[in-house]
Amino acid sequence: MRSRAGLDDCRGQALVEFALCTVLLLALIFAVVEFGRMMLCYTTIANGARIGARYAIVHGSDSAVTTSQIQTAVQDFLHAGTVGASTITVDYPGKVDGTGSGCTNPGCRVNVTVSYPYVPLLTYFQLGSINLTSSSEGVITW
């Protein structure tokens, strides 16, 4: 007859292994979801900067577009993409040849930068907020 003395020490081993694997699997799943959410926010911010630069390019000197109009166009796009309050800066670095800083005439450049403090939903470690920034530049054509 076999003795069960060696088998009594293994009770609960499967439960402990399952608990450890489940915790690691859930941590991996949450990390993938969080990374995907961060990439969605960054893509929205990059597209918002592009929308702002396009708005400035198209509405250039015809209607004398203002910085606040560009910022409003970007904010409208960002709110539709579930990105909250962000910092939007509009800069007119000058003409393509490097002269005329601050001009809004055709042939001048415009640079729109959008910055957003991304706060993760679930944090294993206290990372605080991550600042996502994207900029887009174009030449005023109209």
Buried (B, 14 or more C-beta within 10 A) or exposed (E): EEEEEEEEEEEEEEEEEEEEEEEEEEEEEBEEEBEEBBEEBBBBBBBBBBBBBBBBBBBBBEEEBEBEBBBBBBBEBBEEBEBEEBEBBBBBBBBEEEEBEEBBEBBBBBBBBBBBEBEBEEEEEEEEEEEBBBBBBBBBEE
